[in-house]
Structures are given as C-alpha cells and as structure tokens.
Amino acid sequence: MNLRPALAAALLFSLLTAAEPSIGMPESGVDLPMADAGGRPVLSVRVNGKGPFNFILDTGADTTVVDEDLVGRHTTPGEAPNPPMAEESAVKVESLEIGDALLRDVEVHPAPLSRTFGDVLSVRGVLSAASFPGYLLVLDYPAKRIRIHKGDLPAADLLTRFQYTAEQILPNVPLKVCGTEVRMHVDAGSPGGVTLPTRYMKELPLASAPVQIGRARTAAGEFAVWSAEVKGTIMLGSYKLEGPTVEFSDVNPIPGPLTGNLGYQTLRQFVITLDSKNRRIQFDR
C-alpha cells in the first residue's frame, strides 16, 4: 500500500481557511537537521510542551495534522475514521515548537497517524509547509537541513522561481516532459519522482513500454501505477532533471487543475525555498 496517497486524499476532503497562528522566531531564524522517513523530510516538534515528536514537513498539506493520541481524539481500531479535514474534527493546540521557532494557537486536525505510518520513524504529525507566512522555508536536501527565516522571494522568472495562485492551493510548477508542459504539484510528502496521469502514456513519446509496478490505494479507490522511460528530456525551468523514467497513475488526491506530482526522487536534487505568503517557490542546485 502506498501510504502517502491515502493520507493526502484524506487531508484534502475539505479545504479550510484557518486563522494564521502567532509566530515567534529568533531574528536570525532557525536552522534544523532534516531527518528522513522514506524520502519525506522530518523534523522534531514539541506539542504543547510535550515531546519532541517526529513530524513530516509537507508541501503537499494545506493544514497541519497531529496524531489523535496527542490531542485527545481517538478512533476505534478497525473503524473508518472521520476525514481529518472535516471541519468538526479541527482542534486548536496552544503551541508547536520547532527548534527555537514557536507557533501559538495552531488549528490542527487529528488523524490516526501512528496507525497510518506504523514504525516509519514513529511519525506523529504532518506539519504544513505553509505554516510560516512571512518567512522563507528552505528545504536543503543535499545538506539535509531545514531553515526558516524572514524574507521574500523575488518575482517569478520561470527559470528557477515560479508563481502559483490561491486557486491552485498548493505549491506547483510547470514541467516540460518531451516538450509537453504539465503543471506539477511540488510534494515533499511523496517518496516518488515524476508522476503523471495515465493519459500521458499515450500522449508522450516513450522509449520503453509501460510496466505496472504496483497499485496505490486512496479514499477514492485503488489505482494502478505504471513506469516507463520517456524519449526526450524533462525540464523544470532551466534545469534538466536526472533520469528519463516517469511513473503514471491516476492517483491524484489534489483537486483542481494540477495534473502531475513531483516527489522526493526529484526534489532531492535541489535546495527548495518556499514563500507561502507570496505564493512563490524557488529551486537551486
């Protein structure tokens, strides 16, 4: 079972606009180690002074999700839990501490994450990468560091910096696959690489026949996952991406116009800076 799509589908049953939490941050910002849970960036978070606990830092979550055990909400094993994005499930925690950064009065959504992720680094939460409006969030994959500091990204240039809109909800970028442009969701919570809808198996020039490599389950159903090499280049702005292999699946829990997904196997090549306030994202090598 591919756990990431199942969680993402649950997270995005309902899209809420929550009040921004109060942010306390040292003048110099914070610089934290990046741990890893199956390709997902992980950091230590204290919840209401307790912990620390391992949280996935996810550009693919528009809200923060906390294990139900930490916020006093429980579902019975074997029962289907309520979607964690349902409005009635939202709770507020007094504080989330990330190193010397402090988020107060944070709206979170309980979910059975310890059951969802099992023993994968004992993950107890998913921290939305959009939790720091007015600050730059840097995912430095090569150095395995996470940095948060004041600042704004310059305007998009479509080479290394890209703009996304409020309607697009989550960070996304245009990718050119063999000359065909596809809008791609930047998903730090996905362990995959370049994933496109299955229709592109017919629309793109392929160097090899697609091979089914598995199936992914989400709340919307079960979907086949295929893999093939494309005959041509894959470009992200001015960057040529490593490897011609692409996965194809109709698992796309993100509503709206987004058609593809960029996960860890691609993102690990870059230092990624997210400016959630201005809805810009930058890639550096």
Secondary structure, DSSP 8 states (H G I E B T S, - for coil): --HHHHHHHHHTSS-------EEE--TT-EEEE-EEETTEEEEEEEETTEEEEEEEEETT-SSEEEEHHHHT----TTS----TTSGGG-EEEEEEEETTEEEEEEEEEEE-HHHHHTTSTTEEEEEETTS-TTEEEEEETTTTEEEEEE-------SSSEEE--TTT-S-EEEEEETTEEEEEEE-TT---SEEE-TTHHHHS-BSS--EEEEEEEETTEEEEEEEEEBSS-EEETTEE-S-SEEEE-------SS--EEE-HHHHTTSEEEEETTTTEEEEE-
